[in-house]
Amino acid sequence: MSKKELIQYVEDHFVVKNELPAFKAGDTITVHYKIKEGEKERIQLFQGVVLQRSGEGVTETFTIRKVSGTIGVERIIPVCSPFIDKIEINKRGAVRRARIFYLRDLKGKKARIKEKRK
């Protein structure tokens, strides 16, 4: 067996795949993330705009950004992370590109994303 086949075997049989809703860049989502502190485990909510999705399969990640006070906070989360409890989609955003890093430079009302019409 080659290295590629071994990696594929491990990914298929041992990696837990989460059933997540379909979301893309521009969507506002809430990630319910499990945090372990000593013996205790709690769920922390992280709500923000998806800046990008990158990778594929087990190595896929997404970047989510929120503004806390006046400081922008970004978090890169693996899609197959066992710490994700669930993901809720709050708003579907109407954007024209797959990576919306231009949002980092905008403040206030300019940083808003239009909601996609149905």
VOKEKE-779049 format. One line per field, with one value per residue (C-alpha): x, y, z. Coordinates in steps of 0.001 Angstrom, whole numbers, plus 500000, padded with zeros to 6 digits. Example, Ala and Ser with C-alpha at 12.3 -4.5 7.8 and 13.67 -1.06 7.14 Angstrom:
<atoms>
px = [512300,513670]
py = [495500,498940]
pz = [507800,507140]
</atoms>
This chain:
<atoms>
px = [500000,501215,501142,498160,496149,497006,495940,492708,491997,492475,490292,487508,487462,488574,487768,484312,482525,480014,476728,476784,474463,475677,477173,479605,481464,479238,476853,476406,476584,476686,479121,478381,481904,482689,485331,486931,488177,489649,486893,484060,482831,480727,479495,480595,478799,480858,478713,480176,480551,482225,485219,486250,486141,489334,490625,488639,487564,488990,491351,488616,488473,486474,487380,484776,485032,483185,483727,483907,483696,485959,488337,487901,488294,488860,488860,489838,487812,488261,485011,485661,486490,484997,484552,481824,478481,476362,476256,473263,472873,471512,471676,472559,474874,474911,478589,480290,483512,484652,487084,485879,489015,488136,485769,488800,489411,485780,484158,480615,477850,480247,481098,477524,476690,473409,471097,470445,466926,464951]
py = [500000,503474,506440,507946,504738,504466,508056,507499,504323,506118,509034,506698,504439,506483,510158,511186,513279,515842,516342,520116,522422,523826,527280,529440,532742,535658,533616,534548,531414,530417,527649,525741,524803,522419,523694,521469,523140,520548,518026,520275,520668,523563,524882,528299,530089,531870,533906,535655,535918,533138,534620,531488,527721,525998,522475,519378,516218,515714,518690,521211,524340,527535,530980,532882,536532,538546,541984,541919,545487,547275,544384,541914,538272,535520,531813,528991,525872,522416,521070,517582,518843,516683,519878,521264,520506,522083,524947,527225,529453,532850,534717,533895,536549,537802,538014,537517,535874,532816,534669,537953,539224,542792,542729,543080,546659,547816,549264,549992,550001,549353,545975,544749,542096,542157,539268,536919,537167,533968]
pz = [500000,499159,501532,499739,500064,503772,504438,502501,504498,507826,506700,505563,508632,511647,511092,512308,509712,510994,509169,508773,506849,503543,504020,502085,502238,503225,505371,509022,511151,514801,515725,518953,520040,522927,525325,527962,531135,533466,534153,532983,529438,528179,524868,523645,520814,518157,515766,512751,508998,507030,505195,503325,503082,502026,501591,500857,502610,506080,505869,505000,507173,507311,508611,510604,511693,514284,515766,519554,520811,518360,517757,514907,515935,513384,513988,511658,512403,510832,509382,510779,514282,517052,519117,516831,518440,515711,513238,512731,509684,510717,507393,503806,502410,498821,497878,494522,495613,497548,499824,501288,503024,502002,504987,507293,506149,506461,509579,510693,508116,505252,506776,506397,503835,501934,502594,499693,498281,497901]
</atoms>
